[in-house]
Amino acid sequence: GSAQLLLSGMSIVEKNDCNETVVLPCYVTNLIQNNENVMFVTWTRQGVIIFSYHGGTKIVNTHPSFSSAKLLSPSELTKGVASLVLDSAQATVGNYSCKVTESNREGKIKMQLITSSGSWFLLVERAVIISLVCLLVILCAAQLTVIGLKYEIESQRKVCIIVALVIFAVVAGVGAALFIQDGYTAQNQAGLGLIVVPAVILVPLQYVMFGIGDLLQATLALIGLKLLGFIIAVVGFALCV
């Protein structure tokens, strides 16, 4: 009864690639003295001590492999907050335990840290992005067909346009296949990159397609807008990766 500290937390803690830090929750619910000087906190992983804090001496000891370990809120230790924070890279999966001592009373809680792949984009969001890319390829093909019928395009230029469009379609197709997979992995990032970055091919392609006849001013305005859109897309891609 009175000699036992009651600790609460979570039996399973999940981390994913989006986390910069991982918090292992540990809360004492029945402190009596609320005095840091008589408190001692110990965190272990697989039975090995990775972090300890002596409230009386303010001495902190951390295992070399868990050098980033620290209390979530040292100032709230007297309120029962003994949660631990670790850098995600050092927060290896496994079984962890938190033991808190207050004078001659102590309590312990165990938890398991597991990895969750998580989702970078929802399925609906991925479907919308891929659909827009497919629509872009279809519109470019339609533009090429209409302009090819309306204006006489020399064979060499026509071949260049078709080759550029095919290259973009193939690269975007490969990117879509990688991007549609669930999770936040290098494959997803590469897939989105293959969708966004090769879109620069469409900028000179639009100029070649519309730079025929007396459409120069309209062509330059259109290319300027497309180039701006491409820059925004690349910046957005860089930020979300």
SVG drawing of the C-alpha trace seen along z (x, -y; Angstrom):
<svg xmlns="http://www.w3.org/2000/svg" viewBox="-9 -39 38 46">
<polyline fill="none" stroke="black" stroke-width="0.4" points="0.0,0.0 1.7,-3.1 5.2,-1.8 4.4,-1.4 4.5,-4.2 1.8,-3.9 3.1,-4.6 1.1,-5.0 2.0,-5.2 1.5,-3.2 2.2,0.5 3.1,-0.1 4.8,-3.3 5.0,-3.7 7.7,-5.7 7.9,-6.4 10.3,-8.1 8.5,-11.5 9.5,-11.7 12.5,-13.7 12.2,-12.7 10.4,-9.9 8.7,-10.3 8.5,-7.3 5.7,-8.2 6.0,-7.6 3.8,-9.3 3.7,-8.8 0.2,-9.3 0.6,-9.0 3.7,-11.1 3.5,-12.2 6.5,-14.4 6.7,-16.0 10.3,-16.7 12.9,-16.3 15.7,-15.8 14.3,-12.4 13.5,-11.2 15.5,-9.0 14.6,-8.0 16.0,-5.1 15.2,-4.1 16.4,-0.8 16.2,1.0 16.3,4.7 17.6,4.7 20.5,2.2 20.4,-1.2 20.3,-3.9 19.4,-6.9 19.4,-7.8 18.7,-11.0 19.4,-11.6 17.2,-14.4 19.3,-15.1 22.6,-15.6 21.1,-16.6 23.5,-14.1 22.4,-12.7 24.0,-9.5 23.3,-8.3 24.4,-5.3 26.8,-6.2 24.3,-4.7 21.5,-6.9 23.4,-10.2 20.3,-12.2 18.2,-10.8 16.7,-13.4 13.7,-14.0 10.7,-15.4 10.2,-18.1 12.6,-18.2 10.7,-21.0 7.6,-18.7 9.3,-15.7 7.9,-16.7 4.5,-16.5 5.2,-12.9 6.3,-13.5 9.2,-11.1 8.8,-10.7 12.0,-10.2 12.8,-11.9 15.2,-10.3 16.4,-11.3 14.6,-9.1 17.9,-7.7 18.8,-6.5 15.3,-5.3 15.8,-1.7 12.9,0.7 12.7,3.0 11.4,3.2 11.9,0.2 11.1,-0.2 10.8,-3.3 11.5,-3.1 10.9,-6.0 11.9,-6.1 10.6,-8.6 12.5,-8.0 11.7,-4.4 8.8,-4.1 9.3,-3.0 7.3,-1.9 8.0,-0.5 6.3,-0.4 7.2,1.4 6.5,0.6 7.5,1.7 8.8,-0.6 7.9,0.5 8.3,-1.0 5.3,-2.1 5.9,-3.0 3.1,-5.6 1.7,-7.2 3.3,-10.1 0.2,-10.8 -3.3,-9.4 -4.5,-7.0 -6.9,-9.6 -4.1,-12.2 -1.8,-9.8 -4.6,-9.0 -5.3,-12.7 -1.6,-13.4 -1.2,-10.5 -4.5,-11.4 -3.3,-14.9 -0.1,-13.6 -2.0,-11.3 -4.3,-14.3 -1.2,-16.4 0.2,-13.7 -3.2,-13.4 -3.6,-17.2 -0.1,-17.5 -0.8,-14.6 -4.0,-16.3 -2.3,-19.7 0.3,-18.0 -2.4,-16.3 -4.4,-19.6 -1.3,-21.6 0.0,-18.9 -3.3,-19.0 -3.5,-22.8 0.1,-23.6 2.6,-21.9 5.4,-20.8 8.6,-19.5 9.3,-15.9 12.4,-16.4 10.6,-18.7 7.6,-16.4 9.8,-13.5 11.5,-15.5 8.2,-16.5 6.9,-12.9 10.2,-11.5 10.1,-14.2 6.5,-13.4 7.1,-9.6 10.1,-10.0 8.1,-12.1 5.2,-9.6 7.5,-6.7 9.3,-8.4 6.1,-9.6 4.6,-6.1 7.6,-4.6 7.3,-7.4 3.6,-6.7 4.2,-3.0 6.7,-3.8 4.6,-6.6 1.4,-4.7 2.9,-2.3 1.9,-3.0 4.4,-4.2 7.1,-6.8 10.1,-5.2 12.9,-6.0 10.8,-4.5 7.9,-6.9 10.3,-9.9 11.9,-8.7 8.5,-8.1 7.3,-11.7 10.6,-13.0 10.2,-11.1 6.7,-12.6 7.6,-16.2 11.2,-16.8 10.9,-15.5 8.0,-17.8 10.6,-20.4 10.6,-18.6 7.1,-20.0 8.4,-23.6 10.5,-23.6 8.0,-21.2 5.2,-23.7 7.4,-26.4 8.1,-24.1 4.5,-23.2 3.0,-26.7 6.0,-28.6 4.5,-28.1 2.8,-30.8 2.0,-34.2 1.5,-33.1 4.8,-34.3 3.5,-36.7 0.9,-34.2 3.5,-31.5 5.9,-33.4 3.2,-34.1 2.1,-30.5 5.7,-29.2 6.3,-31.8 3.3,-30.5 4.3,-26.9 7.9,-27.6 6.6,-29.3 4.3,-26.4 7.2,-23.9 9.4,-25.9 6.7,-25.9 6.2,-22.2 10.0,-21.4 10.2,-23.7 7.2,-21.9 8.7,-18.5 12.0,-19.5 10.2,-20.7 7.9,-17.6 10.9,-15.2"/>
</svg>
